[in-house]
Amino acid sequence: MYYSTTYPSPVGLLTLACDLTGSKLVGLWLEGQKYHGNTIMDGMTEKSGMPVFDRTKDWLDRYFDGEKPVADELSLAPVGSKFRQEVWRILCEIPYGEVITYGDIAKKMAAKMGRTSMSGQAIGGAVGHNPVSIIIPCHRVVGANGSLTGYAGGIPAKIKLLELEGVDMSRLFVPKRGTAL
């Protein structure tokens, strides 16, 4: 079992989830987010006031006020395979206000795994299933051509987060529906 609480944010209501000790954050999802809570198999019970929730809400307050808190300020314990955990670690290395491509992550993962290349689809799957949105900054990943794709919280939220961080949006775009990337 896990505990949950909510946090009203500029991108909508967020759900936070933690372990039973209240010390590790296991999830943070936007309302309506694809894969919302899918890593929490035992269910969640509403319980505010857990220590990690207080620390996370403070982190989020500072983030939405334009400060630059970093992921390692919090005790994160996202549930996922070893491969996904490695991809999420790479996401945490993306500096505030910057973006990288799925291909950049694929190259980094290939190097870590001693391979010459890595599947972009595998990277996209790991990025898309990130259970700790915003703090593990999957919104900072874009397509090689600058397309704003692949954010489980929705493209409008991705744009809002990138704009909040001061990302130069002039080279980024929302692809037309039905077009290949």
N, C-alpha and C positions, 0 to 999 in steps of 0.2 A: 504494500500500500504506500501511497505517496500523498503529500499534502499539497494543496493549491490555494492560490489567492489571485486577485485581479489587480490591475494597475491601469488607470485611464491615461492614455498617452495621446500625443498629437497625430498618431497614425491609427488610432482606435484602441479599443479595450484589449489589454494584454493579459494572458493567463500565465502565471508563474507556477512551477511545480518544484518540490524539493523532496529529499529523502526523509525518512521518519525521524532522524535526529535534528532536522532543520538546519543542517550545516552545509549541505551541498545542493546547488541548483541543478536540477535535471532537465528542466524545460522552460521555455519562454516562447509562447505562440501568440500571433496576432489573431484576433477574432475572425473566424472564417478561413483561417490559413489552411492550405492543403496539408494533409498529414498532421493536423492539430492533435496533439496528445498521442500519436500512434506508437511512441516508444514506451509509453506507460501502460503495461499490460495488466497490472494489478488494480487499476483504477485510482482515482484521486478523491480525497476528502477535503472540503474547504476548511482551511484553518489559517487565519491571519496571525501575525505576530511571531512567526518563526524567525530566528536570527538571520538566516540567509535571505528571507524576503525583505527584511528591513534594510540589509546591505544592498540588495538588488534594486530596491525602490530608490535608495539614495543614489546609486550608480545611474539609474535611468533619469532621475531628476537632473543630475549634472549633465548627462548626455544631451537631453532635450533642451537644456539651458545653453548649449553650445560649448560645453567643456569637452575635454578629450579623455575620458576615463578609458582604461584598457582592461581587457578581459581577465588578465591575471590578478586583478584586484579582488575577484570573487572566486569562491570555491565551486568550480563547475564539474559536473559529473554526467555529461550527456551519454545516453545509452546508444551504443552502436557497435558495429564490427570494428576490428582493428584497422581495416582499410579506411572506413569512414572517420574514425578517430584521428588518423593521420591527416586526412584532408581537412578536418575541422581545426587541427593544430596549425596548418598552413593558413587557413582563413584568419586565425587570430594574429598572424604576423602581418596582415595587410594594414598599412598605416591608415589612421583616421584621415578622411578626405581624399583617399586615393582609390583607384580601382585596378584590378588585374583581370586577366582573361582566364577562361576555363583552360585554354591551352597552356598558359603559364603554370597553372596548378598541375596540369598533366605532366609537364616537363619536370617540375619539382618532385612529384610522386614517382615518376619513372626513375629519377636519379636516386631517390631514397630506397627504391626497390631493386636497384641494380639492373634496370631495363633500359633499352634504347628508346622506347616510346610507351605511352599509356593511352588507353581509350578515353576519349573525351566524354563519351556517354557514362562511363563509370564515374568520372569526376562530377558530371552534372547530377547524377543520382545521389552522390554523397552530399554535394552542396545543397541540393533540393530537399534532402531529408534531415538537414541540420535542425536538431530539436531545441536549440537555444538561439533563436533569432535575435538580431540586433547586437547582442553581446558577442556572439561568434558571428562576425560580420559578413554573412553570405550575400548581403545586399551590395557589397563592393565587388562582386564578380560580374563581368560583362562578356558578351561575345567578342570574338577576335575583331569583328568589323565595327565594334562599338554598340552593338544591339543590346538593349536592356531586356534581357530574357531570363527566364528561369527562377523567378523569385516566388516562392510558395505563398508569401504574404500578399502577392499581387503587385503588378507593375506600378500603380499609383503610390503605394506605400514605399516601394523601392526608390522611386523618383524623389519622394518627400525626404527620405532618409539621406540620400546622396546630396540633395540640395541643402539640407540642414548642415551637412559636413563641409559644404563649400566646394564640392566637386565641380570641375568645369564640365558643364553639361553640353557644351557646343558640339562636341564630337560624338555624343551619344544619341541614340534614337530608339524609338519603339518600333519594332518591325511590324509590317502589315500582316494581318491574319492570313494564314494559308500559304505564306512564303517560306521557302527553305532558308535555314540560317547559313 
